[in-house]
Amino acid sequence: MALEFQLDHQDHKKVEDFIARSAAGVSAISLHPKVAAAQHGVAETARDAGLEVLYDPRTERLEHEGFTLQGIPGYTGTPYNLDALAANVDQRQQLIDAVLGATPDVVTIVTPPHFLARDARTSHLDLALAEATRLSTDKRVRPVLMMKARFPVADAAELAREYAAAGFDEIELRFTPLGGEDDGIPKIRAAFTIADLFRSAGLKVVLGRSGNVGQTAYALGHVDGYSMGIGQMEHVNHSADITRQKQPPKLDEEGNKVKSGGAWQGVYIPNLATTLSMKRARTLLGHTDVRTKLLCRIDHCANSLLGPVTDYRSHYLHSRAAEAERLAATPPAWRGKIETDRLQRALELRELVNTKYRAAGEPELKVRTLQSLVDGIEEERAAVA
């Protein structure tokens, strides 16, 4: 296991082309719940290349109202009452059947319905949904457990034992909020500790939608894999997701939905270890003072002055996969050093950009998460010295 890519609406053609050429560093893809039918081609290509194929039902959103829920399996128009769901086996089975019915046949690992685990009841609801899903399909099942970033460690240890006792040998952990640019050492340390608990219980662990935090967790051996989207979904913030889904669509004077300004185009700059807006990335890469420090030399980017912004999806795929491949090919004892060097270089370049190449009105590139990761690596290396 290593890096997993979670697909959005428009990613499948680029991902299919990338995997068809080389899937090094990538272990799985996850299909989008609303457009999985259009992603059948990339799913088959991934499966033929030896990658796992998943389908993320995103049922954690169904606990709340919203304007973007149509197409999510199990959506009824009414938010789920988790207390009622925990007490009603028939209702749980209906939700499971809806998810399994929406899961494409090409999927190799089934994702059960799940909700935010905020207390003992919701935690055990997720476990019950996962167990019932496993009994309802012949395919491998990998539960998703989304929990608060400061979830009690003792409760997590008990959950790890219960998932193992239920027969699961793999799980995806998502901590909310985690993976942004302002995470401190205590939050990161807590996530790594909980991941260790699940691995100690005998489960393989994927840190979902985790960006730099996931890559460092993998380098240090806290997890077996990590996932992210293509230029997005590099962190988890469940509260922000729910806030966005509750925002009504903008309408014109005639009541028609106003078209948005287009999809977010996240341009990953490896040497900064961050994903920038298209505008900001283009500005930096166009500056002769700093561009050589930020260029990508892989695949099509090697033959283009502005490769990362010319085809930002393909660039994201090959640059992120190259980082994962490098770690996977490095003996575990040396991965921490490799990751420290990457993060230290990024910190230095972020400081350079902040002091000399930041346009008026642009925010500073934050350094707290990267510095916390560097400090955490040094802390762990000193502990085993």
C-alpha positions as CSV (number, residue, x, y, z in Angstrom):
1,M,0.0,0.0,0.0
2,A,1.1,3.6,-0.6
3,L,-0.7,6.5,-2.2
4,E,-4.4,6.4,-3.1
5,F,-6.1,9.0,-5.4
6,Q,-9.7,10.0,-4.8
7,L,-11.3,11.2,-8.0
8,D,-13.6,14.2,-8.4
9,H,-16.0,14.9,-11.3
10,Q,-13.5,15.7,-14.0
11,D,-10.5,13.7,-13.1
12,H,-11.1,10.3,-14.7
13,K,-9.6,10.8,-18.2
14,K,-6.3,12.2,-16.8
15,V,-6.1,9.5,-14.2
16,E,-6.8,6.8,-16.8
17,D,-4.0,8.0,-19.1
18,F,-1.6,8.3,-16.2
19,I,-2.3,4.8,-14.9
20,A,-2.1,3.3,-18.4
21,R,1.5,4.6,-18.7
22,S,2.7,3.9,-15.2
23,A,1.1,3.3,-11.8
24,A,4.3,3.3,-9.8
25,G,3.8,4.8,-6.3
26,V,0.0,4.4,-6.5
27,S,-1.9,1.6,-4.8
28,A,-5.6,2.5,-5.4
29,I,-8.2,4.9,-6.7
30,S,-11.5,5.8,-5.3
31,L,-14.5,6.7,-7.5
32,H,-16.8,9.7,-7.0
33,P,-20.3,8.7,-5.8
34,K,-22.2,10.9,-8.2
35,V,-20.3,10.2,-11.4
36,A,-19.0,6.6,-10.9
37,A,-20.7,5.5,-14.1
38,A,-18.6,7.8,-16.1
39,Q,-15.5,6.6,-14.3
40,H,-15.8,2.9,-15.4
41,G,-13.0,3.2,-17.9
42,V,-10.4,4.4,-15.4
43,A,-11.7,1.8,-12.9
44,E,-11.0,-1.0,-15.3
45,T,-7.6,0.4,-16.2
46,A,-6.7,0.7,-12.6
47,R,-7.8,-2.9,-11.8
48,D,-5.9,-4.2,-14.8
49,A,-2.8,-2.4,-13.6
50,G,-3.1,-4.2,-10.2
51,L,-4.5,-1.3,-8.3
52,E,-7.4,-1.5,-5.9
53,V,-10.6,0.3,-6.9
54,L,-12.9,1.8,-4.2
55,Y,-16.1,3.8,-4.2
56,D,-16.6,6.4,-1.5
57,P,-20.3,6.8,-0.8
58,R,-19.8,9.9,1.4
59,T,-22.7,9.0,3.6
60,E,-21.3,11.1,6.4
61,R,-23.0,14.1,4.7
62,L,-26.4,12.6,5.0
63,E,-26.7,13.5,8.7
64,H,-27.3,17.1,7.7
65,E,-29.4,19.0,5.3
66,G,-28.0,20.4,2.1
67,F,-28.3,21.3,-1.6
68,T,-25.6,19.0,-2.9
69,L,-26.8,15.6,-1.7
70,Q,-28.7,14.3,-4.7
71,G,-26.8,11.3,-6.0
72,I,-25.3,10.2,-2.7
73,P,-26.5,6.6,-2.1
74,G,-29.1,6.4,0.7
75,Y,-30.2,10.0,0.3
76,T,-33.9,10.3,1.0
77,G,-34.4,14.1,1.3
78,T,-34.5,14.0,5.0
79,P,-31.4,14.0,7.2
80,Y,-30.6,10.8,9.1
81,N,-31.2,10.7,12.8
82,L,-28.3,8.7,14.1
83,D,-29.9,7.8,17.4
84,A,-32.8,6.3,15.4
85,L,-30.5,4.6,13.0
86,A,-28.5,3.0,15.9
87,A,-31.7,1.5,17.2
88,N,-33.2,0.2,14.0
89,V,-31.5,-2.7,12.2
90,D,-33.9,-2.6,9.3
91,Q,-33.1,1.1,8.6
92,R,-29.4,0.4,8.7
93,Q,-29.8,-2.5,6.3
94,Q,-31.7,-0.2,3.9
95,L,-28.8,2.2,3.9
96,I,-26.3,-0.6,3.4
97,D,-28.3,-2.0,0.5
98,A,-28.4,1.5,-1.1
99,V,-24.7,1.8,-0.9
100,L,-24.0,-1.7,-2.2
101,G,-26.5,-1.1,-5.0
102,A,-24.6,2.1,-6.0
103,T,-21.2,0.5,-5.8
104,P,-20.0,-0.4,-9.3
105,D,-19.1,-4.1,-10.0
106,V,-15.6,-3.1,-11.0
107,V,-14.9,-2.1,-7.4
108,T,-12.5,-4.4,-5.6
109,I,-12.9,-3.1,-2.0
110,V,-16.3,-2.0,-0.7
111,T,-16.6,1.0,1.6
112,P,-19.5,0.7,4.1
113,P,-21.8,3.7,4.9
114,H,-20.3,5.7,7.7
115,F,-20.9,8.9,9.8
116,L,-18.7,11.1,11.9
117,A,-17.8,9.2,15.1
118,R,-18.2,11.8,17.8
119,D,-19.1,9.6,20.8
120,A,-19.6,6.0,21.8
121,R,-22.9,5.6,20.1
122,T,-21.9,7.0,16.7
123,S,-18.6,5.0,16.9
124,H,-20.5,1.8,17.4
125,L,-23.0,2.7,14.8
126,D,-20.2,2.9,12.3
127,L,-18.9,-0.5,13.4
128,A,-22.4,-2.0,13.1
129,L,-22.7,-0.7,9.6
130,A,-19.4,-2.0,8.6
131,E,-20.1,-5.5,10.1
132,A,-23.5,-5.7,8.4
133,T,-21.9,-4.6,5.1
134,R,-19.3,-7.4,5.3
135,L,-22.1,-9.9,5.8
136,S,-23.9,-8.5,2.7
137,T,-21.1,-8.8,0.1
138,D,-18.5,-11.3,-1.0
139,K,-15.9,-8.6,-1.6
140,R,-13.3,-7.2,0.7
141,V,-14.7,-4.5,3.0
142,R,-12.6,-1.6,4.3
143,P,-14.5,0.6,6.8
144,V,-14.0,4.4,7.0
145,L,-13.8,5.8,10.5
146,M,-14.0,9.6,10.6
147,M,-13.3,10.9,14.1
148,K,-12.5,14.2,15.8
149,A,-8.8,15.1,15.7
150,R,-8.7,15.0,19.5
151,F,-10.6,11.7,19.8
152,P,-9.9,10.1,23.2
153,V,-7.0,7.7,22.9
154,A,-8.5,5.1,25.3
155,D,-11.7,5.0,23.3
156,A,-9.8,4.7,20.1
157,A,-7.9,1.7,21.5
158,E,-11.1,0.0,22.4
159,L,-12.5,0.7,18.9
160,A,-9.3,-0.8,17.3
161,R,-9.8,-4.0,19.3
162,E,-13.5,-4.2,18.4
163,Y,-12.8,-3.8,14.6
164,A,-10.1,-6.5,14.8
165,A,-12.5,-8.8,16.8
166,A,-15.1,-8.2,14.1
167,G,-12.8,-9.7,11.5
168,F,-11.5,-6.5,9.8
169,D,-7.9,-6.4,8.7
170,E,-7.9,-2.9,7.1
171,I,-9.4,0.5,7.8
172,E,-9.3,4.1,6.6
173,L,-9.0,6.7,9.3
174,R,-10.0,10.3,8.7
175,F,-9.4,12.9,11.4
176,T,-11.3,16.2,11.3
177,P,-9.9,18.8,11.1
178,L,-6.5,17.6,10.1
179,G,-4.1,18.0,7.1
180,G,-4.4,21.8,6.6
181,E,-1.6,24.3,7.0
182,D,-2.1,25.2,10.6
183,D,-1.8,21.9,12.5
184,G,0.2,21.8,15.7
185,I,2.3,19.0,17.1
186,P,-0.3,17.8,19.7
187,K,-2.9,17.2,17.0
188,I,-0.5,15.4,14.7
189,R,0.9,13.3,17.5
190,A,-2.6,12.3,18.6
191,A,-3.5,11.1,15.0
192,F,-0.3,9.1,14.7
193,T,-0.9,7.5,18.1
194,I,-4.4,6.4,17.2
195,A,-3.1,5.1,13.8
196,D,-0.5,3.1,15.8
197,L,-3.3,1.6,18.0
198,F,-5.1,0.2,15.0
199,R,-2.0,-1.2,13.4
200,S,-1.1,-2.8,16.7
201,A,-4.5,-4.4,16.7
202,G,-3.6,-6.1,13.4
203,L,-5.2,-3.7,10.9
204,K,-3.6,-2.0,7.9
205,V,-4.3,1.7,8.1
206,V,-4.8,4.3,5.4
207,L,-4.9,7.9,6.5
208,G,-7.6,9.4,4.4
209,R,-7.4,12.8,2.6
210,S,-4.2,13.7,4.5
211,G,-1.7,15.5,2.2
212,N,1.6,16.2,3.9
213,V,0.5,14.7,7.2
214,G,-0.3,11.4,5.5
215,Q,2.9,11.3,3.6
216,T,4.9,11.9,6.8
217,A,2.8,9.3,8.6
218,Y,3.7,6.8,5.9
219,A,7.3,7.7,6.0
220,L,7.5,7.1,9.7
221,G,5.6,3.8,9.6
222,H,2.4,5.0,11.4
223,V,0.2,4.0,8.4
224,D,0.3,1.7,5.5
225,G,-1.0,4.2,3.0
226,Y,-2.5,7.7,2.6
227,S,-5.0,9.3,0.2
228,M,-5.8,12.6,-1.4
229,G,-7.7,14.1,-4.3
230,I,-6.2,15.5,-7.5
231,G,-5.2,19.0,-6.5
232,Q,-7.7,18.9,-3.6
233,M,-9.0,16.8,-0.7
234,E,-5.6,17.0,0.9
235,H,-7.2,17.5,4.3
236,V,-10.3,16.7,6.2
237,N,-12.6,19.4,7.6
238,H,-16.1,17.8,8.1
239,S,-17.6,21.0,9.6
240,A,-16.5,23.1,6.7
241,D,-17.9,20.5,4.2
242,I,-21.3,20.5,5.9
243,T,-21.3,24.3,5.9
244,R,-20.7,24.4,2.2
245,Q,-23.4,21.8,1.4
246,K,-26.0,23.9,3.3
247,Q,-25.3,27.0,1.1
248,P,-28.1,27.4,-1.5
249,P,-27.2,27.7,-5.1
250,K,-27.0,31.2,-6.5
251,L,-29.9,32.0,-8.8
252,D,-30.4,34.7,-11.4
253,E,-33.4,37.0,-11.6
254,E,-35.4,34.3,-13.4
255,G,-34.7,31.7,-10.8
256,N,-32.1,29.8,-12.9
257,K,-28.9,28.4,-11.3
258,V,-26.0,30.7,-11.9
259,K,-22.9,28.9,-13.3
260,S,-20.0,29.0,-11.0
261,G,-16.6,30.3,-12.0
262,G,-15.3,26.8,-12.7
263,A,-13.7,24.0,-10.8
264,W,-10.8,24.7,-8.4
265,Q,-7.6,24.2,-10.2
266,G,-5.1,23.1,-7.6
267,V,-1.5,23.3,-8.8
268,Y,0.9,21.2,-6.6
269,I,4.4,22.7,-6.2
270,P,6.5,19.9,-4.9
271,N,9.4,22.0,-3.6
272,L,6.9,24.1,-1.6
273,A,5.0,21.0,-0.5
274,T,1.8,22.9,-1.1
275,T,-1.0,23.2,-3.7
276,L,-1.6,26.7,-4.9
277,S,-4.3,28.4,-7.0
278,M,-3.7,28.5,-10.7
279,K,-3.2,32.3,-10.6
280,R,-0.6,32.2,-7.9
281,A,1.2,29.2,-9.3
282,R,1.4,30.8,-12.7
283,T,2.8,34.0,-11.2
284,L,5.5,32.2,-9.3
285,L,6.5,30.0,-12.1
286,G,6.7,33.0,-14.4
287,H,9.2,34.8,-12.2
288,T,12.7,34.2,-13.4
289,D,14.2,34.8,-9.9
290,V,12.5,31.8,-8.4
291,R,11.1,29.6,-11.2
292,T,14.1,27.2,-11.3
293,K,13.5,26.4,-7.6
294,L,9.9,25.5,-8.2
295,L,9.9,23.7,-11.6
296,C,8.9,20.0,-12.1
297,R,11.2,17.9,-14.3
298,I,8.9,14.8,-14.6
299,D,7.1,13.6,-17.8
300,H,5.6,16.5,-19.8
301,C,6.8,19.1,-17.3
302,A,10.4,18.4,-18.4
303,N,9.6,19.9,-21.8
304,S,7.6,22.9,-20.7
305,L,8.5,26.2,-19.1
306,L,5.2,26.2,-17.3
307,G,4.5,22.5,-17.1
308,P,2.7,22.4,-13.7
309,V,0.1,24.9,-14.9
310,T,-0.1,23.7,-18.4
311,D,-1.7,20.4,-17.3
312,Y,-2.2,20.7,-13.6
313,R,-4.0,17.3,-13.2
314,S,-1.3,15.3,-14.9
315,H,1.4,17.2,-13.1
316,Y,-0.3,16.6,-9.7
317,L,-0.5,12.8,-10.5
318,H,3.1,12.3,-11.5
319,S,4.6,14.5,-8.9
320,R,2.7,13.1,-6.0
321,A,3.2,9.5,-7.2
322,A,6.9,10.2,-7.6
323,E,7.2,11.2,-4.0
324,A,5.3,8.1,-2.8
325,E,7.4,5.9,-5.1
326,R,10.6,7.3,-3.7
327,L,9.5,6.6,-0.1
328,A,8.3,3.1,-0.9
329,A,11.7,2.3,-2.6
330,T,13.6,3.6,0.4
331,P,14.4,1.2,3.4
332,P,12.0,2.1,6.3
333,A,14.9,3.2,8.5
334,W,15.8,6.0,6.0
335,R,12.4,7.3,5.1
336,G,12.3,9.8,8.0
337,K,15.5,11.4,6.7
338,I,14.1,11.6,3.2
339,E,10.9,13.2,4.5
340,T,12.8,15.6,6.7
341,D,14.8,16.8,3.8
342,R,11.7,17.4,1.7
343,L,9.9,19.3,4.4
344,Q,13.0,21.4,5.4
345,R,13.4,22.4,1.7
346,A,9.8,23.4,1.5
347,L,10.0,25.5,4.7
348,E,13.0,27.4,3.4
349,L,11.3,28.1,0.0
350,R,8.1,29.1,1.7
351,E,10.0,31.7,3.7
352,L,11.7,32.9,0.6
353,V,8.3,33.3,-1.2
354,N,6.8,35.0,1.8
355,T,9.5,37.6,2.1
356,K,10.4,38.3,-1.5
357,Y,7.8,37.0,-4.0
358,R,4.4,37.5,-2.4
359,A,2.2,39.8,-4.3
360,A,0.1,42.5,-2.6
361,G,-3.0,41.0,-1.1
362,E,-1.8,37.4,-1.2
363,P,-1.7,35.6,2.1
364,E,1.6,34.2,3.5
365,L,2.3,30.6,2.9
366,K,1.8,29.0,6.4
367,V,4.5,27.0,7.9
368,R,3.0,25.6,11.1
369,T,2.0,22.2,9.9
370,L,5.3,21.6,8.1
371,Q,7.3,22.7,11.1
372,S,5.2,20.5,13.3
373,L,6.0,17.5,11.1
374,V,9.7,18.2,11.1
375,D,9.7,18.6,14.8
376,G,7.7,15.4,15.1
377,I,10.1,13.4,13.0
378,E,13.1,14.6,15.0
379,E,11.3,13.8,18.2
380,E,10.7,10.2,17.0
381,R,14.2,9.8,15.7
382,A,15.6,11.0,19.0
383,A,13.4,8.5,20.9
384,V,14.9,5.5,19.1
385,A,18.5,6.8,19.0
